[in-house]
Amino acid sequence: MGPLQIKDLLQQAPEGQAVTLKGWVRTKRESKNAIFIALNDGSTIHNIQAVAGPEQFAETLIQQVTTGSCLRIEGTLIASMGAGQSVEVQISELEVYGTADPEKYPLQPKRHSLEFLREIAHLRPRTNTFGAILRVRHALAFAVHQYFNEKGFFYLHTPIITASDAEGAGEMFRVTTLDMDKPPRDEQGAINYKEDFFGREANLTVSGQLEGELGALALSKIYTFGPTFRAENSNTTRHLAEFWMIEPEMAFFELADNMDLAEDFVKTVIGYALEHCKDDLDFLQKRQAEEDKSKPQNERSLPLLEKLSFVVDNPFERLTYTEAIEILLKSKPHKEKKFQYPVGWGIDLSSEHERYLVEKHFKKPVILTNYPKEIKSFYMKLDEDGKTVRAMDVLFPGIGEIIGGSQREENYDKLLERVKEIGIDPENVWWYLETRQFGTAPHSGFGLGFERLVLFVTGMANIRDVIPFPRFPKSAEF
């Protein structure tokens, strides 16, 4: 099972017991009377202090102990006299597994910018910030699976390679084995995909939703949790080319059931992180407060733990898109022309509008429903008025939309009409349409971009900093 991790050792009562430590050096300092080594193995944000006598080891060995080097330490666990830790290890044996030349190792004990750390993504998990983010990311992913398992959902693996474009978004990565230098051509001179691996054009998926619906119409409740890909040339702090999506789909759920599930789901997984990641979240809260010091007062965020409790403790406000537009039209920022984007029925709300509703007007998370059909996807169920659809978006402080979902259109004729209306060839989605002819049922679902959730919970500002190895335009280095 390997040695006890530092996280576990820090919990033990110091009784002079023999322990083995393995990890990376964060700092080393030498005084007249002792050598102090702070060691971390990634199991916790906290280091453990290991102490040796000044003459205990050969100078050549101690010189190899530098920030970033990897050690094995045998010793005894004793009560610590120093401030900041309750236990420490008195070293009896020291082995250097790997050195880290201080002239070359880029993570010396000082503050590094996030931009710089993105350039060394292979090493950045060793920093306090990224260690904390990755542990929180793990806890949230675990909480997602635990939540759905306890609610009777089945985890469905939807394909990563697909021939359909679920969102009609269009920006997809092509998957091909054709020779790019001399692709086969048909009689018209176009590339002949019949000769490609799948015998047709294939892409990386933008969403597992359409296939997820097929699963829900057999197993009742399913969820997907997998990578999705968008080839938008978008260099913002909110976009990645490869990211993870959580997409539950439920037969027999109507719009209100869908909202209840979405609200309970995000409250539960954020609650799990609050309970199990306290040390990491405390650290990330301090980090965010530091960052905020340089910002004007109106751009500062709520303290991180307060923001997370704000979501967990408040019932979400529910209202229609039409009601939200009325509130925005009467709002002070609209009247004083402070909004960057105009407000009017039919607009796709921008995050400034969504944040106004959450942070200023209701002071709680908001679920908006019944959007105009023109700004929503073809598969959403039409309302009686024929103008709006049974969509629901969950809006959070600081971020705007975090979940998008809807009751799906289960009526074959209406769905076929919408597919044609937006220019999708019905032949391309024949299997999707066919589920509406064989035992169709009311059903609903939603999508949550996992990185958006991690961004929210960690208080980070850039989505490239909440995934280990970000993929974005002109960047696939690691």
N, C-alpha and C positions, 0 to 999 in steps of 0.2 A: 504493500500500500504506500510505500515511500515514507519519508519523515513527516512528523507532525508539521502542519503549516504554521506560519507566524501568527495568523489569526487565532488559531487554537492555543498556541503557546502563551499569547498575551492574556488569555482567560484563566490560565492555570495559577494555582496558589504556589508561591515560591518556597519550595521545601528542600532546596539543594539537590533536586533530582537531575540525573544526567539527561541531556537533550542534544539532538542533532539539528542544526540549522543549515538550510541551503537557500541561497538567494543572491541578489545583486546589491552591490554597495551603493548607497545613496550619498553618504558622506563619511569621511574619516578625519578625526582630529587627534593630535598628539599633544599631551602635556608632559611635564616633568615626571609625573607619577603614573600615567596610564595612557593607553591608546584606546580611543572610543570609535567603534565602527557601527554605523546605522545601516541595517540590512533590511531589504524588502523582497518578498517573493510574489507580490501581486495578489495575494489572498485577501489583503486588507489595505486601506490607505495608510495604516500606521506602520512605522518601522519598528524593529526591535533593536535595542542597543546591546552590542557585545563588547566586552571590556577585556583588555589584556594588560599585563605588566609591561613597563617600558623596555625591559631587557629580555622578555620572555621568548621572543622569536628573533631569528636572524634578520638583520637590517635589510638584506636582499629580498627576503620574503615580504616584509612589511611594505617595502617600496612597490611591490606588485599590487598591493591593496589600494586601489584608486576608485574614484567614482565610476560606476559602470562595470567594474570587474565582478566576476562571479565566484562565490566562495562556498566551501563546506566548513562548518564550524562544529566542533564537539565541545561541550562544556556543561556547566551546572546552572540551573535557573535559580536566581537569588532575588531578594527584594532590592529595588533600585533606590539609591540615595538621591539620584538626580531628579530634577523637576521634569514633568512631562511623561513619565512612564512609571508603572508600578513594579515591573519586573525587568531584569536584564540578565544577560548570560555572561558568566565568568568563563573565558575561553581556556580550554586545555589543549585543543588540537586545531590547527588551521591549515586548510588546503585551498590553493587558488585553482579553480577549474579553468577560468579564462580571464586574461588581462584585458584592460581597456586603456590604451595609450592616451593620457590626458591631453597630449598635443592634438590628437585626432578625434577623440570621442566627443560628439557634438553636444551631449546633454550634461554640461557642467552645472554645478549647483548655482544657478541664477535664473532670472525670469526669461523665458523664451516666448517670442510672439507665436500666435497660432498659425500665421502664414508660414513662418520658418518651419514649424513642426509638420505642416502638410508636406513640405519638401523632404522630410525624413520620416515618412509614415511607417517605415519599417522599425523605427526606434521609439516613436512617440507613445506607444502603450506603456513605456517604462516611466513616463512622467506621472506625477500625482493626478493631474487633470484627466489624462486619458485612461489611466487605470480606473479612476472613479467612473468615468463615462461608460467604459466597457463592462464594469461590474453592474451598473444600473441597467444597461442594455440587456444583459443576461437576465437580470431579475424580472424585467418587464416581459421578455420573451417567455420565460418560464411561467409567469403569471397568466399570460394569454392562453397557453396550452392548458394550464390547470383550470382556468375559468370555464373554458368551453367543455372540457372533459366533465367537469362537475355538473354542467347544465345539459348533458346528454347529446352534445354535438359530436360528429365524427370528422376527423381531420382528413380532408380530401387533397390528394396531390394533383393539382391541375397542370397541364403541360406548359413547359417553358418555351417549346417551339410550337408555333401555331400558324395556321393559314388564315385566321380571321383577325380583324381589328376591332376589339370589343367596344372601344370608346368612339370609334370613328375619328380618332385623334390623328391618324395618318403618319405621325413621325415614328417609324418603326425601324429597328435594325434588321437587315436582311441576313438570312442564314442560307449559305450556298456552298456547294463543292465545285461549282463551275470554274474553269480556268479564266481568271479575270483578263488575261492578255488576249485570249482568243475564244470568247464564249460562243457556243453554238447559236446559229441564227435560223429563224423560220423564213418562209418565202417572202414575207414582207420586210425582212431585214431586222425584225425585232429579236431580242434575246429569247431563245427557245427554252423555257423553263421545264418543258416536258422531259428534257434530258438531265435536269437537275436531280439531286438525291431523292427528293420527295415527289418528283414528277410534276411539281407546281411551285409557285412562289411560296416561300416560307419565311417567317419572321420570328424574332424574340417577342414574347408576349408583353402586352401593356397591362393586362389584367387577367385574373383567373375567373372572373365573374360569370361569363357565359357558361363555361364548363361547370362552374360551381352550382349554377341553377339546375343543371342536369342531375347533379348529385342530390340536391335538395328535393327534387321531384321523385326521388326513390327512397332516400334515407331520412327524409323530413328535415333534419337539421345538420348542416355541414359547415365547416369553415376551411378556408385556405390560408396558408401563411407561407409565402414564398417570394422569390425575387421577381421583379418586373422591370421592364426596360423602356425608356422613352428616348428617342433620338432628337429631341428638341435642342436647338443650339442655344441653350439658356444658361447664362452665367450668373444666376442670382444666388442669394444665400438660402433659397428655399427649394432649389431644384438639383436633382442628381439624375444621371443617365441610367444608373442601376440602383434600385431601392427595393425595400421589402414591403409587401402589402398583406394586410389581414382582411379577409373578405368572408364574413358569415353569410349564408343564404338559408332561409327558413321557409318551408312549405307551411301554409295555413296561418302565416303571420300577416296581418294588415298593418297599415301605417303606424297606428298607435302602439302595436306590439313591437314594431321595429324601433320606435323611439325609446320605449321602455328598456329594451335590450341594450341599445347603444349607450344610454345613460348609465345603466347598472354596470355595463362592461368597463367603461373608462373609469368610473369611480372605483371599481374593484381593483383594476390593475395598478392605478396610481396609488391606491391605498396600500397595496402590497409593497410597492417601492418605498413608501413612507415608513412602513413597518420594518422592512428588511434591509434598507440601504441607508440607515440613519447617518452613519459616519461619513459616507460618500456625499450624501446630500448636504450635510453640514458644511463639508469642505467646498462643495460647488456653490452653496449659498454665499459663503465668504468671498469666493472667487468672483461671483457676479457682482457683489457689493463693491469690490475693488474696481471692477470694470466700469461700474455705474458712476463712480466718483468723477470721472472725466466727462460725463454727459450732462447736458442741461437738465434741470429738475423735471421738466415735462416728458423727457424721453427715458427716465429711469423706470425700471420695472418694480413690481411688488417684490418684497423679499421672497426668495424661492419657496421656502416651506409654507409661507403664508399663501402664495399663489396656488400651491398644490392643495392645501387644505380648503381654499376657496372653491375649488372644483369638487372635492370630495364631500364637503359639508353642505353645499347649497342644492336645493332642488332646481333643475334646469328650467328656465322660462321657455314656454312653447308658444309660438305665434306663427301666423301665416306670413308669407313673403309680402302680400298686399298690406298687411298691418305694419310690417317693418318699414315699408316704403313710406307709409303715412307718418310714422314716427320720425323718420329721417328728414322728410320734407318740413316738418315742424321744428326740427332741431336747430339749435343755435349755430353750430358750425355750417349748416346748410344756408341759413339766413344770412350769415356773415361771410359767405363764400369761402369758408376755410377748407372745405373738402377739395381735394385735388381733382376728383372725378365727379361729374354731375349725377344728380339723383333723379330718377323718374321710373315709372312702372315699366318693366321690360328690360331694365339694365341687369347685367351680371354684377352683383354686389362686389365691391373691391374690399380688401382687408381693412381699409380705414373705416368703411361703413360698418363692417361686421364688428370691428373692435369698439366702435362707438356704442353699438347696441349692448355689448357685453360689459364694457368697462365703465361707461358713463351713464347709460340709460337704466339698464336693469341691475347692474352690479352683480351679475351672476351669469353662468354659462347659459347659452340660448340655443334652442332648436328651432330652426325656421323650416316651414313646410309649404307645400303647394306653390311651387315656382312656375313662372310662365314656361310653357312647353318648348318655346323656341330656344331657351338657353340651357335646356337639359337634354339628357341622352334619350335615344329612340325607344329604349326598353322600359321607360317609366310609365306607370299606369295613368291614363288620362282621367282627369276629374270630369264630373257631370257637365261642367260648363264648356268643356272642349277647349278651354284656353290654358288651363293650368294642369300640372301633373302632381302625382302624390310623391313628391321628393321630400327628403328631410336632410338638412345639413346641421351638424353640431358645431357651434362657434365657441371658441375658448379665448380667454384673455391673452393678449400679447401675440396672438398667432392668427386669429380669425378661424377660418374653417379647418377643422381637424378630422371630421368624418363627413362623408357624403354617401347618401343612400336613398332608397325609395321602395315603394311597393312596385313590383314589376307588372308589366301589362300581360295578363294571362289570356286575353281575348285574341284569338287567332286573326280575325279580320282587321281589328284595330292595329295589331302589331305589324301585320303585313303592309298596311297602309303607311304606317310610320317609316318602315324600312325603305319602302319605295320613295316616300317623300324626301328622305335625306340622301337618297342616291346610293344606297347599298344594294348590290345585286342579290335578290332573294336566294339565288342558287348558292351563294357563298355561305349563307347561314341556314340552309334547308333543315339541318338537324335541330337547330335552335327553334325554328318556327314549328317544326313537327311536334315538339313537346306540348304545344298548345292545341294539338289535335288529338293527342292520346292521353286522356285523363288529366286535362289541365286543372290547375288549382291556384287559388290566390297564394302568392308568395312574395317575400320581401328580403332585402339584404342591404348591406352597406359595406363601404371600404374605408379602411384606416391606413394611411401611410405610416409604417412603423417608425421611420426616422423622424417624422413630424412629432410623434408621441415622445420619442427619446429627446428630441430638441426641447420640447415643452418641459419634460420632467427634469432635465439636467440644467435648464436655464442657459444653454449655449445659444449663440446668435447665428451660427452658420451650420447648415445641414451637413457640410463636408466634415464637420468635426464630431459627428455622432455615429459614423459608420467607420469601421477600421480602415478600409482602403477605398476612398471615394472615387467614383467614375464621373467625370464631367468633360465638357468639350476640351479637346487637346490634352486630356490627362487620363492615362491608364498605366501609370508607371509601375505600380507595385503589384 
